[in-house]
Amino acid sequence: MRKIIFLITDLDLGGSPLVVRRLACGLAASGTWQPTVVSLATPGVVGRWLRRDGVQVVGLHARGPRDGAVLRRWLEVLQVVEPDVVMSVLIHANVIAALGSGFGPQCRYFQSIHTLAENPAWHWHAQSLIAGQCAAVIAPSRFILQRIASYGGVSPGVVIPNGIDVECFAKAPPIKATLRPWPADALVVGYVGRFDPVKRLPLLLQAAAALIHAHEAGCRPLHVALVGYGEQEAYLRNLAAELGIAPRVHFTGVTSTPQHWYKAMDVLCMPSLAEGFGLNMVEAMAAGTPVLAFDTPAVREVVTHCRTGWLVDPARTSALAQGLAVLLKDNSFRGELGAMAAKETARRFDAVQMVEQYQKIFGQT
């Protein structure tokens, strides 16, 4: 049995922690790997789910990015586990792994980045400096590797698209009608994930408000479902009130079963420009829910305009409302996009394929 440690910045709800969860569980199920997941912070929501899955989880309880003691605690974990492979995920974890690589037991190191957020710029400078201290940098999009290279980073790069349990999302029933906070005749545009500034969720509320006040959604009332939690929740609640749409905006809280919420949405909206992949887009597509997003290079690798979703000009924020109007007005078109998206997701983004690709990389000598 080979041992692997996944070191990640945090295990709060988000795309990267969920990918780590699927990887750890998939490797454990293979019978050849014993995974341990280590969070620089507390175990978090996803850490609790991992423990429920039977995966060992360790929290290093860093008090912030400048907590120097976290390196000592990380080295202690390395000495106890003695892994064959360490895969660090996100910049803070990559830095800690790189700093400790010369002091812990001998093993193979891999780094991973899942975002294209331009700021803070020091993240990219730091990643470029440490990229050469690992066997390979693994990313879900080639554009992430290109960004690292543009800052001078040199390392073997491997693209492995993130994967999900496609069947789980495809076959899940919608959330029960009694648990939905909106009326039965509503058209629902939703978002699933963290409420972080980088996700640009105010643009979703502004787009919905424009359609609601202009009665552009047709005869059915338009509602917004925000599934998740995060630092911007209070701000988003206040903004919904300022826009005069608070009764139409529903905060459902965190969920361990997002597949049921996707099935109850008519459109999944992702206003971010910083997505290196966009796991929630793939989850929605697997559920047969069409995606509305800005047309960025990394998003374009996941969503094909007018075939598996609807992409709009990132230079015009008003384009989000226009795209939403297009999708909400045509039920049959939404159905066609959703059906094609589900087929494409099953072909390209299944978790089994992802785990197999990682196993191949980790197993190389």
C-alpha angles and dihedrals in degrees: 000000000000121000126226131181122204108203112194134173093239141341099224118130110294145108098274096049090047091051090050089051092053092046094048093047092045093050091047090051091053090069093224101081133058107201129201119187117208123192120199086214128035121315090261129187096310090046090059090051091049091053088051087053089055097254120136112245128191126189118205091193096218111194091214142320091293096053100124093186090070090075090057091049090049092052089051090055091049091053092050099044099034094200127202090212135024120195115187120198125205128008102282091050091045091054093049091047092049093048092050098042094092095050106044131069117300112272142132118276128207128182128206135194123187104178140074096197106144095209138102087037092199088072090066094042090051093046091051090053095051099035091095093056096077140060091249144340109238119203135168091229134041089224090068090056090047090053091053091049091050088062091052099263115152121194138118106279127208126189115211115166115226115256137209138192092271095185091053092057095038096052100035117116119232118269108278114274090236090060096049113100093207130074121271094248095052127123105223129207111186149181129203123198143044121344094230127150091242089064090063094216093165086073090059091052092046092050092049091047091052091054095042094052092044092045088232096146092076125235094330118081116249118230133179123223117198109189114190138030141256149136095298098056096102091045092050092050090052092046092052088054092048090050090051095241103100093121088055097050117081126193106199099179130230119327136190090202106055091156091079092052094049089054090056094052127089094202135013111214124202110182096175123118093192101067115131089188115340108227093192090058091056091046091052092047091052088053090053094250114137118236128228114198144143116275103251125151096251093045089049088060088062105030125045112207115247091000109064099002146341122274124193137196110281090206091066118057089189088065089076092066091045092051092047090052090053093053098042095050096057117055095179093050091051089051092051092049092047094049093049091045091054092052093047093049093052089052099046113020110042115140092227090062091047094051092048091053092050091047089054092051095044092047096055115109 
